[in-house]
């Protein structure tokens, strides 16, 4: 070979060696990261009007994905809300209501199919780091419902011997890994960092295979706590907690970038219900909404939600079309090719909405709110109808300080219709002016009562399924 030919070969070889590696083709099965905070208010994100603290990483997530301004929890309380997001069902359909206590002897039934189980069938590695709250007995734990790994707390971390609201028969609070109790009554300030470290490890270990990471942070549910470097960063303990949660979210997003996984990963961020406002400065903010956690007013059930999937969900979108936590499972199933659960669910695939694909944008009458097993409200389009029920009145109560809750009165609401387009705060009952709308929504509610029951009316549903029981 001539010197000239050798020179050409050497130059070609060097050019190949020095060239940037070819972009990795997108995965057929995207990773799924589901971040679910506890008691974070609708307005507790910078891009939705947060005051007194900042959330630059959540704001970045919203700028790179879609922010859903009309996103709802299925019930305004812990266990029920978690049952909905993992199964795609209204909680009372599957026998879960309210917040399960350490004394509870029931939990999520083995017959129910979770998102983790659907993705595990597709070959995903699955993990849950944080708060479970769907049954603390061994047969109900996350590893029995499709999760390969679990580290966290089996129920709310205020269910412990140091509850500020007087003596209660709470047992010691366990921090667990799988079925093993690691320690009792851990410092609340350790939760956010500990959960995040587990998540980062899991992503690194499974970077070469599809994974489902469910990250239900125990905070900002009371009692509040942060790592030392976040204490006193804002004017309130609550603001400190949110800034640490945002920081840890940023670390996770940075790791996805570092591993070149961002475009192959669906990231969903939401809160389980509205803030627990009787705790005063230890609680969040609902902005223009009415009431808070424990009520089916907008402040109790409308929560922040952000969805990012580069190349699929257009960046910077603000979506006002309503959606609910029950829609997460069918949407993720559609995106990942997972099968549908065998038993009926209530959620809808909203991938077309998120991707801005042409679809039917007419309102769908699936927005029903139960508090426990009471059917208290229904939304259809701009209209929201409340049926007569008692509720915790928190809007004008005196706010507590120091992490101890104030006592809130219980009030009675009569049949009330609100136009959410003109009255987001649900202040002006317009039922008398719109009897046809009242009749229409009442008919929708009656059909739901037949299916899922209503303890307010003494109606037993025909489609309710029992929760799992200890005797099982």
SULBELPE-V556627 format. One line per field, one symbol per residue. burial: I if it has 16 or more other C-alpha atoms within 10 Angstrom, else O. A space follows every 50 residues. Layout:
BEGIN
burial = ???
END
This chain:
BEGIN
burial = OOOOOOOOOOOOOOOOOOOOOOOOOOOOIIIIIIIIIIIIIIIIIIIOOI OOIIIIIIIOIIIIIIIIIIIIIIIIIIIIIIIIIIIIIIIIIIIIIIII IIOOIIIIIOOIIIIIIIIIOIOIIIIIIIIIIIIIIOIIIIIOIIIIII IIIIIIIIIIOIIOOOOOOOOIIIIIOIOOOOOOIOOIIOIIIOIIOIII OIIOOOOOOIIIIIIIIIIIIIIIIIIOOIIOOIOOIIIIIIIIIIIIII IIIOIIOOOOIIIIIIIIIIIIIIIIIIIIIIIIIIIOIIIIIIIIIIII IIIIIIIIIIOIIIIOIIIOIIIIIIIIIIIIIOIIOIOOIOOOIIIIII IOIIIOOOOOOOOOOIIIIIIIIIIIIIIIOOIIIIIOIOIIIIOOOOII OOIIIIIIOOOOOOOIIIIIOOOIIIOOIIIOOOOOIIOOIIOIIOOIIO IIIIIOOOOOIOIIIIIIIOOO
END
